[in-house]
Amino acid sequence: MKDTTKKFFGRLGEFAMYTLVPPAIVASGCWLAFGVTAIAPSFLCALGLDLIVGFGVNGYQTVKLEKVKAELTMAQMDYERGHLVGVSCASCGARNIVPLDLTIDGFECDNCHSKNKLYYEFRASTIMDLDREKVMEVARKRMQEEAIDNRNDAWDRAEALLK
């Protein structure tokens, strides 16, 4: 048998097992309790109830699955936002989004399909915690000193001109 035939009969068996067998069991119980005339109505009622409950459970599971998919998509977007970098193609200059991963050394441009090599460059700097008030105070003192020096220089130049 082909795989599609096996798949079809497998699904047909699942349908029969989960949709038709429970109402048949209910109908056989009603036949034992109420007689032959109760088989058809009890089977139809049980089948209707089974379909309604099945659709309800399926709808609930579908909504739950969509919520999980949305959460996973958001988590993936958050991860990619921190782990993707925009790089310009060396040939055409088009912007490409490339994963920030040290195991890859190149990418193919989405626009011109040329192969590009990636060069990573990292730099470090020290982080200093500066007190803003102290910095502003030192800056004011320096400005005052420079203003006094500038005034003295101006007087010296004026005196030199007058001589």
BAFI-3210 file (N, C-alpha, C; in Angstrom, 3 decimals, decimal comma, padded with zeros to 6 digits):
// residues 163
n [1|2|3|4|5|6|7|8|9|10|11|12|13|14|15|16|17|18|19|20|21|22|23|24|25|26|27|28|29|30|31|32|33|34|35|36|37|38|39|40|41|42|43|44|45|46|47|48|49|50|51|52|53|54|55|56|57|58|59|60|61|62|63|64|65|66|67|68|69|70|71|72|73|74|75|76|77|78|79|80|81|82|83|84|85|86|87|88|89|90|91|92|93|94|95|96|97|98|99|100|101|102|103|104|105|106|107|108|109|110|111|112|113|114|115|116|117|118|119|120|121|122|123|124|125|126|127|128|129|130|131|132|133|134|135|136|137|138|139|140|141|142|143|144|145|146|147|148|149|150|151|152|153|154|155|156|157|158|159|160|161|162|163]
n.u [000,829|000,369|001,743|-000,113|-002,549|-002,435|-002,431|-004,953|-006,731|-005,961|-006,787|-009,511|-010,075|-009,507|-011,520|-013,806|-013,376|-013,354|-015,627|-017,872|-018,010|-018,422|-021,183|-022,446|-022,058|-023,565|-026,100|-026,409|-026,605|-029,000|-030,709|-030,675|-031,900|-034,334|-035,361|-035,738|-036,712|-035,464|-032,923|-032,162|-032,953|-031,427|-028,812|-028,510|-028,857|-026,687|-024,608|-024,890|-024,437|-021,813|-020,494|-020,934|-019,633|-017,103|-016,484|-016,439|-014,298|-012,236|-012,233|-011,475|-008,892|-007,683|-007,697|-006,076|-003,706|-003,120|-002,592|-000,251|001,411|001,526|002,829|005,290|006,161|006,451|008,471|010,525|010,857|011,719|014,144|015,502|015,612|017,591|019,719|020,292|021,765|022,074|023,551|025,362|025,497|028,507|028,706|026,299|025,280|022,895|020,785|021,056|019,729|021,409|022,196|023,692|026,187|028,988|029,862|029,277|030,662|030,011|027,547|024,796|023,714|020,432|019,435|021,226|022,353|025,054|028,005|029,121|031,654|031,905|033,238|034,050|034,207|035,248|035,304|036,549|035,810|036,393|034,146|033,006|031,825|030,540|030,180|027,791|027,448|029,989|031,543|030,388|031,008|033,853|034,122|032,981|034,820|037,129|036,280|035,973|038,615|039,841|038,508|039,465|042,189|042,001|041,105|043,286|045,214|044,132|044,390|047,172|047,799|046,566|048,042|050,506|049,983|049,540|052,040]
n.v [-001,191|002,273|005,227|007,317|005,954|004,412|006,484|007,584|005,476|005,229|007,652|007,419|005,290|006,478|008,428|006,795|005,474|007,509|009,022|007,510|005,124|005,692|006,797|004,475|002,679|003,925|003,732|000,948|000,419|001,762|000,209|-002,197|-001,316|-000,034|-001,176|-002,117|000,077|002,292|002,492|004,019|006,812|007,212|006,740|008,841|011,104|010,767|010,863|013,504|014,935|014,090|015,200|017,950|018,370|017,571|019,525|021,749|021,162|020,947|023,574|024,995|023,914|024,773|027,573|027,766|026,694|028,623|030,828|029,924|029,717|032,444|033,505|032,168|033,211|035,911|035,650|034,670|036,860|038,787|037,613|037,605|040,332|041,231|039,819|040,244|042,024|044,895|044,989|046,440|045,585|044,831|045,041|046,143|047,835|047,488|047,073|044,430|042,034|040,337|037,495|037,906|036,150|034,409|032,164|032,212|033,423|034,941|036,240|036,087|038,502|039,823|041,361|041,581|039,093|038,534|037,206|038,000|038,813|038,749|040,914|041,133|043,565|044,488|046,653|047,991|049,910|051,835|052,132|054,843|056,091|059,096|061,913|064,202|066,764|067,375|067,387|069,537|071,603|071,665|072,364|074,956|076,323|076,151|077,622|080,133|080,632|080,693|082,862|084,927|084,743|085,373|088,010|089,225|088,753|090,354|092,929|093,048|092,981|095,322|097,246|096,799|097,730|100,417|101,378]
n.w [000,000|-000,652|000,920|001,099|000,951|003,260|005,107|004,616|005,346|007,955|009,045|008,580|010,249|012,726|012,733|012,802|015,219|017,196|016,674|015,817|017,335|020,205|020,200|019,230|021,295|023,302|022,054|021,983|024,682|025,257|023,708|025,092|027,417|026,644|024,366|020,824|019,406|020,473|019,461|017,078|017,703|020,054|019,151|017,254|018,897|020,669|018,808|017,834|020,216|020,701|018,461|018,916|021,400|020,577|018,609|020,291|022,083|020,210|019,186|021,500|021,925|019,573|019,863|022,126|021,077|019,124|020,770|022,036|019,792|019,064|021,321|021,112|018,680|019,368|021,304|019,693|017,983|019,830|020,568|018,097|017,592|019,287|018,323|015,663|012,952|010,897|007,752|005,102|001,659|-000,064|-002,794|-004,034|-002,105|-000,785|002,069|004,340|006,595|008,987|010,959|014,137|014,655|015,549|014,276|011,605|008,580|006,428|004,057|001,733|-000,501|-000,464|-002,484|-004,832|-004,889|-004,487|-002,966|000,256|002,609|006,118|008,525|011,800|014,332|017,433|020,203|023,267|026,167|029,103|031,807|033,505|036,521|036,985|039,076|038,615|039,713|040,806|038,487|037,093|038,859|038,770|036,071|036,071|037,710|036,115|033,894|035,056|035,802|033,273|032,197|033,824|033,169|030,467|030,630|031,878|029,903|027,925|029,047|029,171|026,451|025,625|027,050|025,845|023,304|023,780|024,473]
ca.u [000,000|001,082|001,634|-001,365|-003,644|-002,328|-002,828|-006,404|-007,415|-005,656|-007,686|-010,867|-010,173|-009,604|-012,855|-014,764|-013,121|-013,678|-016,895|-018,996|-018,056|-019,120|-022,639|-022,917|-022,099|-024,737|-027,290|-026,577|-027,099|-030,424|-031,425|-030,861|-032,794|-035,645|-035,810|-035,230|-037,144|-034,617|-031,579|-031,914|-032,928|-030,318|-027,584|-028,455|-028,628|-025,317|-023,733|-024,973|-023,741|-020,390|-019,994|-020,947|-018,546|-015,862|-016,208|-016,080|-012,939|-011,336|-012,139|-010,677|-007,502|-007,181|-007,422|-004,917|-002,548|-002,817|-001,954|001,114|002,139|001,771|003,864|006,561|006,558|006,937|009,762|011,506|011,113|012,558|015,482|016,127|015,859|018,869|020,757|020,387|022,437|021,929|024,838|025,233|026,194|029,694|028,535|025,212|024,976|021,580|020,835|020,683|019,657|022,265|022,284|024,950|026,655|030,411|030,178|029,129|031,658|029,559|026,125|024,461|022,855|019,067|019,152|022,028|022,775|026,508|028,485|029,844|032,350|031,668|034,357|033,555|035,138|034,779|036,153|036,189|036,120|036,095|032,922|033,279|030,678|030,890|029,213|027,476|027,664|031,430|032,022|029,937|031,765|035,195|033,996|032,755|036,093|038,019|035,788|036,302|040,063|040,145|037,999|040,432|043,396|041,701|041,061|044,668|045,871|043,599|045,035|048,581|047,860|046,212|049,191|051,556|049,595|049,659|053,458]
ca.v [000,000|003,539|005,987|008,091|005,021|004,106|007,674|007,728|004,492|005,550|008,740|006,876|004,509|007,423|009,018|005,792|005,161|008,609|009,673|006,592|004,065|006,072|006,774|003,097|002,082|004,498|003,167|-000,445|000,454|002,128|-000,938|-003,150|-000,763|000,395|-001,989|-001,848|001,394|003,335|002,470|005,148|008,114|007,332|006,865|010,185|012,070|010,605|011,356|014,967|015,393|013,828|016,193|019,269|018,393|017,495|020,850|022,645|020,836|021,308|025,033|025,404|023,548|025,624|028,885|027,599|026,509|029,926|031,651|029,441|030,121|033,883|033,717|031,716|034,179|037,096|035,309|034,593|038,228|039,423|037,036|038,071|041,766|041,413|039,012|040,531|043,282|045,335|045,114|046,838|044,736|045,477|045,256|047,057|048,757|047,216|046,698|043,052|041,684|039,169|037,107|038,203|034,839|034,349|030,960|032,462|034,404|035,655|036,187|036,366|039,679|039,558|042,169|041,235|037,698|038,383|036,713|039,002|038,314|039,564|041,181|041,608|044,427|044,787|047,565|048,082|051,169|051,770|052,805|055,640|056,690|060,484|062,690|065,345|068,013|067,632|067,729|070,897|072,523|071,776|073,103|076,370|076,874|076,312|078,728|081,368|080,833|081,087|084,222|085,837|084,729|086,101|089,446|089,658|088,805|091,507|094,113|093,040|093,355|096,735|098,004|096,696|098,594|101,812|101,741]
ca.w [000,000|-000,654|002,170|001,116|001,245|004,691|005,837|004,478|006,169|009,342|009,472|008,584|011,475|013,843|012,685|013,272|016,629|018,106|016,376|015,654|018,347|021,439|020,066|019,067|022,632|023,964|021,414|022,413|026,058|025,205|023,132|026,167|028,433|026,159|023,234|019,481|018,932|021,057|018,870|016,163|018,372|021,006|018,371|016,679|019,988|021,140|017,744|017,864|021,419|020,489|017,509|019,561|022,373|019,807|018,042|021,390|022,536|019,118|019,168|022,661|021,676|018,495|020,452|022,999|020,206|018,514|021,804|022,208|018,595|019,155|022,337|020,551|017,665|020,073|021,910|018,612|017,529|020,852|020,460|016,858|017,684|019,952|017,711|014,236|012,670|009,517|007,078|003,702|000,695|-000,601|-004,237|-004,423|-001,017|-000,198|003,485|004,618|008,004|009,155|012,365|014,817|015,069|015,227|013,517|010,171|008,149|005,244|003,728|000,341|-000,573|-000,905|-003,670|-006,016|-004,711|-004,442|-001,675|001,033|003,790|007,303|009,420|013,084|015,041|018,776|020,958|024,678|026,831|030,524|032,220|034,696|037,179|037,297|039,834|037,759|040,449|040,901|037,146|036,794|039,713|038,197|034,808|036,405|038,184|034,958|033,069|035,752|035,692|031,897|031,994|034,473|032,345|029,227|030,946|032,104|028,590|027,194|029,612|028,748|025,034|025,534|027,524|024,836|022,178|024,180|024,627]
c.u [000,867|000,877|000,333|-002,550|-003,625|-002,806|-004,351|-007,127|-007,118|-006,574|-009,138|-011,090|-010,278|-010,990|-013,880|-014,610|-013,608|-015,039|-018,074|-019,112|-018,736|-020,648|-023,202|-023,003|-023,309|-026,011|-027,498|-027,054|-028,574|-031,258|-031,681|-031,877|-034,206|-036,160|-035,274|-035,586|-036,256|-033,243|-031,313|-031,922|-031,742|-028,982|-027,441|-028,201|-027,190|-024,322|-023,725|-024,229|-022,231|-019,786|-019,919|-019,799|-017,198|-015,485|-015,797|-014,658|-011,918|-011,152|-011,285|-009,207|-006,890|-006,824|-006,177|-003,639|-002,147|-002,159|-000,500|001,970|002,472|002,858|005,235|007,074|007,108|008,303|010,856|011,851|011,983|013,985|016,194|016,438|017,212|020,015|020,833|021,060|022,230|023,291|024,578|026,047|027,377|029,539|027,507|024,831|023,623|021,745|020,309|020,665|020,360|022,278|023,668|025,440|028,100|030,794|030,003|030,119|031,227|028,055|025,958|023,449|021,479|018,756|019,895|022,582|024,291|026,912|029,347|030,502|032,093|032,959|033,788|034,627|034,516|035,782|035,654|036,541|035,765|034,832|033,230|031,974|031,076|029,769|028,982|027,764|029,143|031,996|031,632|030,707|033,179|035,141|033,798|034,062|037,048|037,594|036,120|037,788|040,435|039,657|038,950|041,706|043,168|041,666|042,470|045,431|045,406|044,233|046,488|048,711|047,534|047,369|050,310|051,237|049,796|051,120|054,084]
c.v [001,246|004,256|006,767|007,197|004,662|005,284|007,850|006,752|004,696|006,636|008,278|006,049|005,398|008,043|008,038|005,550|006,266|009,245|008,700|005,546|004,512|006,171|005,362|002,392|002,604|003,887|001,717|-000,516|000,817|000,977|-001,979|-002,642|-000,523|-000,384|-001,462|-000,444|002,522|003,418|003,731|006,495|008,278|007,461|008,278|011,246|011,981|011,102|012,881|015,540|015,214|014,862|017,585|019,382|018,365|018,834|021,841|022,414|021,227|022,823|025,553|025,109|024,412|027,007|028,822|027,456|027,826|030,862|031,235|029,834|031,605|034,189|033,291|032,680|035,440|036,829|035,234|035,984|038,975|038,917|037,584|039,558|042,040|040,698|039,174|041,879|043,606|045,597|045,496|045,901|045,505|045,796|046,327|048,045|048,534|046,724|045,276|042,843|040,343|038,798|037,405|036,905|034,698|033,104|031,163|033,548|035,150|035,543|036,461|037,501|039,289|040,259|041,667|039,813|037,506|037,939|037,787|038,321|039,288|039,702|041,786|042,472|044,772|045,709|047,608|049,464|051,020|052,564|053,533|056,192|058,087|061,130|063,994|066,675|068,366|068,046|069,161|071,931|072,742|072,579|074,592|077,030|077,109|077,482|080,063|081,668|081,298|082,507|085,236|085,901|085,522|087,609|089,989|089,755|090,022|092,793|094,204|093,470|094,834|097,609|097,972|097,605|100,063|102,247|102,100]
c.w [000,000|000,675|002,240|001,438|002,724|005,528|005,802|005,390|007,652|009,873|009,515|009,843|012,700|013,905|013,246|014,768|017,558|017,850|016,351|016,763|019,640|021,292|019,871|020,418|023,406|023,394|021,835|023,852|026,109|024,627|024,206|027,185|027,905|024,952|021,918|019,015|019,466|020,391|018,043|016,884|019,335|020,276|017,814|017,746|020,493|020,102|017,716|019,057|021,276|019,538|018,143|020,558|021,649|019,197|019,123|021,872|021,474|019,036|020,312|022,425|020,577|019,031|021,336|022,170|019,545|019,516|021,999|021,007|018,640|020,178|021,817|019,492|018,315|020,708|020,844|018,100|018,530|020,776|019,228|016,897|018,327|019,271|016,200|014,048|011,195|008,912|005,623|002,829|000,121|-002,087|-004,553|-003,333|-000,371|001,231|003,643|006,123|008,169|010,633|012,929|015,455|014,625|014,432|012,016|009,770|006,892|005,065|002,250|000,318|-001,098|-002,216|-004,908|-005,969|-004,790|-003,035|-001,025|002,224|004,935|008,104|010,693|013,732|016,379|019,442|022,389|025,191|028,300|030,804|033,515|035,236|037,624|038,086|039,074|038,452|040,536|039,544|036,799|037,619|039,171|036,903|035,074|036,862|037,024|034,087|033,733|035,651|034,288|031,616|032,617|033,638|031,061|029,476|031,165|030,789|027,809|027,720|029,171|027,294|024,857|025,981|026,500|023,642|022,531|024,293|023,354]
res [m|k|d|t|t|k|k|f|f|g|r|l|g|e|f|a|m|y|t|l|v|p|p|a|i|v|a|s|g|c|w|l|a|f|g|v|t|a|i|a|p|s|f|l|c|a|l|g|l|d|l|i|v|g|f|g|v|n|g|y|q|t|v|k|l|e|k|v|k|a|e|l|t|m|a|q|m|d|y|e|r|g|h|l|v|g|v|s|c|a|s|c|g|a|r|n|i|v|p|l|d|l|t|i|d|g|f|e|c|d|n|c|h|s|k|n|k|l|y|y|e|f|r|a|s|t|i|m|d|l|d|r|e|k|v|m|e|v|a|r|k|r|m|q|e|e|a|i|d|n|r|n|d|a|w|d|r|a|e|a|l|l|k]
***
